[in-house]
Every structure is written in C-alpha cells, then in structure tokens.
C-alpha cells in the first residue's frame, strides 16, 4: 500500500460514505480500507454489508471478507465467517435470472424495439449487480440499436458511462460523454450537462491533463445536479475537486470571476466551508493561513479514490503559486519575513524560490544569498510598450483588410443572403 494514512484529521467514515450510492460507495470504502490503518476494519465491515445489501457480486464479497479477516488476525481479533447462504443463493439467482432474460431476448425477434431495449437494460443491470461489468457494458451498448428517441439515447450513454467509470476505463467515458452531448433536444439540460461536466472532470484527472481543465469543467456544474449523481461524484466532491484545481491553476483574476462570483459553485462551497475559507484566504494573500488549512486536510484528501494520486502535485502547485503571487507586488523581498509568512525556514524557502527562478522561470528575480533578499528583475517597459504597439498595428491591419474584402464582396453581390 502506498501513501498509507494512520488516521484522517477530519473525515468521519459513516457520514462520508453515506454521500455515495452503488458501486462507487463500495469502491471508496475499499480504497479507504487499503489506505488508512485506523479505518481499515470499519471500512471493510461496511463494504461487506453493503455488497450483500445492494449487489449480488459474490466475488467482491468473498475478497472483502478475506481482506477483513487478514486485518482482524493482524490485530489479534476474532475473524468472521462468510455468509455462505447468501453466496450460494446469489450465485443461483444470478445464473437463473440471466439465463431467463437471455432466452427471452433470443425468442423476442418479433418484439417491439421498446420491449427489446427494456430487456437489454434489465440484463445489463443484472450483469452489473453480479459484478460482470464486461458483459454489462456489452449489453448496454447493444441497446443503442433499439433506442427510438433522444431520451433513450441519453439513458444508454449514461449507463455506459457509469459502467466505464466503474471499470476505470476513462477513454471510453470520454467517447460517450461526447455522444451524450451530441444528442439532440437534451431533456433537463442543466442537470444532464452538470453530470457530463462532472465526468469530464474525472476524465481530466485520470488522464493527467492540466488541472485547469478539471476546474473549468466543475465551474460549469449547475447546483441543480447537487447529489443526483452520487453514484459517481457527490456534491461535496464538486466543491473539493473544484477548489483544489482552481487554486492550483487559476490566476487571481480568474479566482474572482470564475469561482468567487460563481453562484452555482458557491452553493457547493456551502457544503464544505473549509474549501471556501481556503479560497478566501488565498485571494486575500493570507497564504500561511491558507496553506495551514490545506495541510490539515491532506490525510483526508489522500483517502479520496480519484484525488489521492494528485494530492502531492496539487499541494506543490498551490504553494508555488502562493509564493509567486507573494513576490509580484515587490521589487525586493526580505526572505526572513517571507519565511515567517509561509511558516518555513529561510533555507527551505530559498531552495524553493531558486527552483521557481531557475528551472521553472516562474519568478523573474535573483537572490542575494548573503543578505537573504530577493531582487525582482526590472522589466524593460519601453521594449514591452513597443511590442504591444506592434501587435496592435498587426491586428488593425488584419481587421482593415477583412473589412475591405467584405466591402468588395458586397459591391460584387457575392454575399450569401
């Protein structure tokens, strides 16, 4: 296990996991069990009970009980017996129901498209319940040929997206998000668009795209979605993912216009007040407060199945961005005072600033190591003004030529009316 957390600082397992439904709730519980020693037993017990309650996935149940008993033995606690009656009954029911539905579909060549589509959806759900995600996906894809309107096409896309997310196949998720968006006359457009934007954010995270793509997608999620998509993401996730990615990628101006003035996203932030506080303190240049608050939630974020691999990089980007913005207003910066503001030592701060100046060229400055002062490099204002003037001239020439061409086309009656 990598990035093992002994105990989260704020996360309460029961209230957290109740934000989700379906396989994502079980998968998140199992992820927490794998990455948090303090919550391992509680998470595995919850997952075992939830698998029995909401699925007929016997393989996942057996694996969960095996992991639970290993954890109990390691702590010197008595092991639990698997529910063999449930396992046998579920296996029989899976086989019987799937065979029955498959025979119905084979004998329904004369049935209406609607009946066939309904049968395929029920079969796909049975496969999904039993843990056979491959056949569930194939069955949902087959139902596409029997969709007769936009609403049915959209339903098919969302079912396929759900199974692909459960399989962590985000390339196919991307394909079906595009298909769903291309569906004409989308019903409940804001709600559906919110779900698709949430999927797009997950795609960007799992394909390691720039975090600005994740932030942009989540800023477009209407609050109408709220918790209606919690088989994938909860409303709390929108606030957390959106805040972290915005802090890591947005400029100060973008934070104000895209986040702080965004009424829908502000509604999501009400669910996670600490994320709103991070944004406010960062925008107000209270970087030490922001970074302290951020650090206090590190262990919680490391237990998120989608965010965990990105936390080290996100935290690094947010810290570097704070340092860059701290330096912007000044021509000279006292490293002793800056180190105090960032609650670090001068040596560590100097190393971080050296990296930002040298390798990344994020700060145009030089450091006096003896005096512990950072000097901003003076920009050549004359050269900058000349460059801007030249660019304005080029743009003016292009627009003038385009206008003259349009006038000539109008004169020759060559404009499409």
N, C-alpha and C positions, 0 to 999 in steps of 0.2 A: 504494500500500500504506500502511495506517495502522498505527501502533504497531509499527514495524519494530524488531526486536531484532538487534543485531550478533552476539551470541553468548550463549547461556544460561549461567548460572553453575554449574549442577549437572547439567542434563539431558544424558544420553548418548543420542543418537538411536537407535542399534541396540537397546539394552535397553528404551528407552521404547516404541518402535513394536512390539516383539515382544509387548507386553502385549495387543495387539488382533488381531482377525481380520476378514476380509471387507472390505466397502467402507469401514467406519469406519477401518480401518488405512490404506487408501489416501488417504481424505479427510483424515485427520490429517497424513499425510506431506505432502500438497499444501498444507495450511494452513501447516505449518512452513516449507515452501519459499517461500510468499508472504510470510511474516512474519519470517524470520530469514536474513540475508545469509550468515552463517557456515555455516549448514547447508543452504543452498539446493541446491547441486549434489548433495550426498549424498542429500537427501530426494527430489529429482526422479528420480535414478537408481534409488533403491529403489522408488519408486512405479511407474516404468515397468516394472521387472522384475516387481513384484507384480501389476500389471494383467495382464501376459501369463501369469503363473503361476496366478492364482486366478480370472480372469474371461475373458470374450470381448468386453469393452467396447472396441471399436476406436476409437470417437470419443474416449473418455477417454485412450486410449494415444497417439493422434496429437497431441492437445492437450498432453499431458505431454511428449512428445518435442520439440514446438515450443518450449515454455517452457524445457526443458533446453538446447536449442541457443542460445536467446536469452541465457540465463545464461552459457553457455560462451563465446559470442562476446564478451560484455561483459568477460570476464576474459582474453580473448586465447587461449583454449584451443580445441583442435580439436573440431568438432561431431561428433555421432553420427548414423548413418543409421537411419531407422526400419526395423523388421523387416517388410518388405512381404509376405514369405511368410506370416508369422503373421497379418497383417491380412487378406489375401485368403482364407486358409483359415478364419479365424474368421468372416468375413462369410458365406462359403459354408455353413459348419456352422450358423451361426445361422439362416439362411434355410431350409435343408433341415430341420433338427430342428423348428423352429417350425411350418413348413407341415405336416410329418408329424404332429405332435401335434394341430394344429388339425383336420386331416382325420379323425384317429382320433376326436376328440371329436364332430365333426359326424356321424360314422357310428355313434356308440355310444348312440343314443337308447334302445336296449333293454338297455344295460349296467346293471349294478347301480350303486347310489349310490356304493358304495365305489370301484369302478373309475373312475367319472366324477370323483369327488373327487381320487383319486390322479392322474388325467390332468391335471386343472386345476392341482394343486400342482406337477407336473413342468413344465407350461407356464409357470406363474408364475416358477419357478426359472430357466427358460431366458431369459425376458424380463429377469429381474433380472441374470443373468450377462452378457447382451448390453448392459446399460445402459438398456434401455427400461423405466424404473421406472413410467411411467404405465400401460402395458399389464400389467405385473407386478401392480400394485395392483388393477386391474380384475379380473384373473383370480383372484387370491386372494379377493376379495370375492364373486365368483361361486360359489366353492367352499362358501360358507356354506350354500347351499340343499341341499347334499349331505352335510352333517355329521349323523351319527346319534347322537352321544353327547357328553358334556361334554368329554372329552379332545380330540376332533376340533374342537369349537368353540373351545376354548382355543388349539389349534395354529393355527387360522385367524386368531384375534385377534393372536397373537404374530407371525405372518408379516406381517399388515397393519401392525402397529405398527412392525416393522423397516423396511419399505419407506417408510412415512411419515416415520420418523426420517431415513432416507437422503435423502428429499426435503425435509427440514426443515419438514414440514407438521405442526406440533405441535397444531393444533386437532383434527385427525383422530386424532392419537395419544391425546389426552385422551379422545375418544369411545370408542376401542377399549380403552383401559385400563379404563374404566367397564364396558364389555361383558364383558371378561375377568373382572373382579371379581364380576360378577353371575352368572357361570357356576356352576351348582350342582355340588357334590361335586368341588371342585378337587383334582386329584392333586398330590402333593408340595407341599402348601400353603405351607410356609415358603419354599421355593425360588421358587415362582411369585409369591408375594406380594413377595418381595425384588426380583424383576425388575420387577414393576408399580410398586413404590415408587421404583425407580431411574428408571423412565420418568416418574413423577410429578415427580420432582426436576428432570429435564430440561425438562419442560413449564413448570414454575415459573420456571426460569432463562430460557427463551426467550420467555416471555410477560411477563417482568419483574415477576413477583409478588414480594411481600416475601420476603426471604431466609430468614425463619423457616420458610416452607413447604418450602423445599429442605432445610433442616436437619432438620425433623421427619420428612420422607419418608426421608431417608438414615439417620436413627437407628433406623428400623424395618426396615432391611435385615438379614436373617439372614446370618450368616457362611457358612451352607450355600451361598449363591449364589457367593461367592468370585469366581472368574474364569469362571464358566459363562455369563456374559452379556457377554463381551468383544467381541462384535460391536456392542455399544452402549457399555458402560462397563466399565472394568477395576476390579478390587478396589482398586487404588491410587487410582482416581478417587473411590471412595466415601469414602476417608479424607481426600483433599484437599478435595473439594467440601464434605463434611460439616463439616470443621473450620473452613474459612473462613466458611461461612454461619452456623455456630453462634457463632463469635467475634463476628460482626457483629450477631447478633440475640438471642442468649440472655442472660438475666440471670446473675449469678454463681451463684445457687442452681440455675438450670437447667443451667448448665455441669457442676455437680457431679452432679446427679441424672440428667440425660439423656445426658451424654457420658462423664464420668469413671467413672460407675458402670454404664455400658452394656457388658456383656461382649462382645456381638457387635461393637460399634463399636471397642472396644479391640483386638479381633483384627485389624480392618482397619488400625488405627493402627500395629500392629507392622510393617506393610509400608512405612510412611512415618514413621520415628521423629522426623523433624523436625516433623511436624504434632503429634505427641504432646507434644513439647517446647514448641511454641507454646501449647498448651492449658495445660500445667502452669505455665509462666512467667506467663501471663496471669492464671491463677487465684491464683497466689502473689503477685500485684501486682508482679512484676518486668517492668514494662511496657517499659523500654528494651531489655532482652534479647529480649523477645517481638517488638517492632517491628523490631529489627535483623534478627532471623532471618527475619521475614516479608519485609522489604525485600530480603534477599539472594536470595529465591526469586521476586521479581517477574517477571524476564525469563522464567523457566521457565513460570510461570502464564500469561504473555501468549502462549505458544505452544500453549495448550490451546484447541481449537476451540470448546468450549462456554463456558469460563470467561473467555476473553480480553476480551469486551466489558464484563465486570462487575468486572474487577480494580481499576480506579481507584476505583469506588464502594465496593467491599468493603474495600479498604485504608483509605479515608477513614472508613468507619463503624467499623472496628476501632480505629483511632487515636482517634476521638472518644469511643468507649465507654471506652477506657483512661483518657482524661482525666477523664471524668465519674466513673468509679469511684475515681480517684486523689483527687478532691476530696471525695467523700462523707463520709469519717470526720472531716474537719477543719472547724473554724469559721473558721480563717484559713489561707491557703496562701501561702507565700513563692514568688513567681514565679521568682526566681533559682534556688531549689532545684528547683522543678518543671521548669524548662527543662533543668537538668543531668540530671534523671531521665529526660527524654524526648529527650536529646541534640539540643536545638534552641536557638535564640536566644530571649531574652526577648521581643523584638519579634514574632517569628513566633508564639510561644506566646500572647502577649496577643491577637493578631488572631484566633487560633483560638478562644480562650476567649470573646472578645467575640461571636463568631458563635454559639457554643453558648448563651450567656446571652441574647443579644438576639433573633436570628432563630428559633432552634430551641427556646428555653426549656428546654434540657436540664439546665442548671445554675442553681439559684436562688441568685444571688450578685451582687456588684458588685465592680469592680476599682478600686483606688487606683493610678492610673497613675504618680503621683509616687513613692510608696513601693514600688510593684511588689508589692502584696499583694492577694490575693483574699479578700473577706469573704463568708462564707455568710450568706444571709438567715435570720434566726431565724423558725422556724415557730411559728405560734400553736397551741401544744399544747392549750390549753383549747378552742378552736374545733374542732380536729381530734377531740378526745375526744367533744365534744358531737355532732358529725356522725356519728361511729361509733355512739354510743348511739342516736341517732335511727334509723339504718339497722337496727340490731339490733332495735329496737322494731317497725319495719315488717315485718321478716322474721318476728318472733314472732307478730305479729297475723295475717299471711297463713297461717302454718302452723297456728295455732289455729283459724282459720275453716275451713281444709281438713279438719282433724280433726273438728270439729263436724259438718260436712256429711257426712263419711263415717259418723259415728255415727248420724245421722238416716237415711241411706240403708240402713244395716244394720238399723235398727229397723223400717224400712218394707219390709224384704226386697227391696230393689231393687239388690242387688249381684249381678253376673254370677258364677256359680259354675263 
